[in-house]
Amino acid sequence: MKKEAWARYVNRHITPGSNLPRLSREELERWQRFSLLVPPDGEYCPTDLERTLALLMLERAILAGQKAKSR
């Protein structure tokens, strides 16, 4: 899947009560620049879902930690 389709696919798998941020194309591009999530053939596949959700959870934790430090 291309980036836009992948973002829609992932966002459909995020449950409303999870407080995970919604995935955007910009996040995918940033993760690719940092070599965190680079699809081998230039397209994402369902096996990338777990890694994508893990990255969203990690970002949520980092943001929560930054907010806690700024208080």
Contacts in CASP RR format, 6 or more apart in sequence:
PFRMAT RR
TARGET T0000
AUTHOR 0000-0000-0000
METHOD contacts of the structure
MODEL  1
MKKEAWARYVNRHITPGSNLPRLSREELERWQRFSLLVPPDGEYCPTDLE
RTLALLMLERAILAGQKAKSR
1 9 0 8 1.000
1 43 0 8 1.000
1 44 0 8 1.000
1 45 0 8 1.000
2 43 0 8 1.000
2 44 0 8 1.000
3 25 0 8 1.000
3 28 0 8 1.000
3 29 0 8 1.000
3 44 0 8 1.000
4 25 0 8 1.000
5 44 0 8 1.000
6 23 0 8 1.000
6 28 0 8 1.000
6 44 0 8 1.000
6 48 0 8 1.000
6 52 0 8 1.000
7 22 0 8 1.000
7 23 0 8 1.000
7 24 0 8 1.000
7 25 0 8 1.000
7 28 0 8 1.000
9 44 0 8 1.000
9 46 0 8 1.000
9 49 0 8 1.000
10 23 0 8 1.000
10 49 0 8 1.000
10 52 0 8 1.000
10 53 0 8 1.000
10 56 0 8 1.000
11 22 0 8 1.000
11 23 0 8 1.000
13 49 0 8 1.000
13 53 0 8 1.000
14 20 0 8 1.000
14 22 0 8 1.000
14 23 0 8 1.000
14 53 0 8 1.000
14 56 0 8 1.000
19 60 0 8 1.000
20 53 0 8 1.000
20 56 0 8 1.000
20 57 0 8 1.000
20 60 0 8 1.000
21 56 0 8 1.000
21 59 0 8 1.000
21 60 0 8 1.000
23 52 0 8 1.000
23 56 0 8 1.000
27 59 0 8 1.000
28 37 0 8 1.000
31 37 0 8 1.000
31 55 0 8 1.000
32 38 0 8 1.000
36 55 0 8 1.000
37 48 0 8 1.000
37 51 0 8 1.000
37 52 0 8 1.000
37 55 0 8 1.000
39 45 0 8 1.000
39 48 0 8 1.000
44 52 0 8 1.000
END
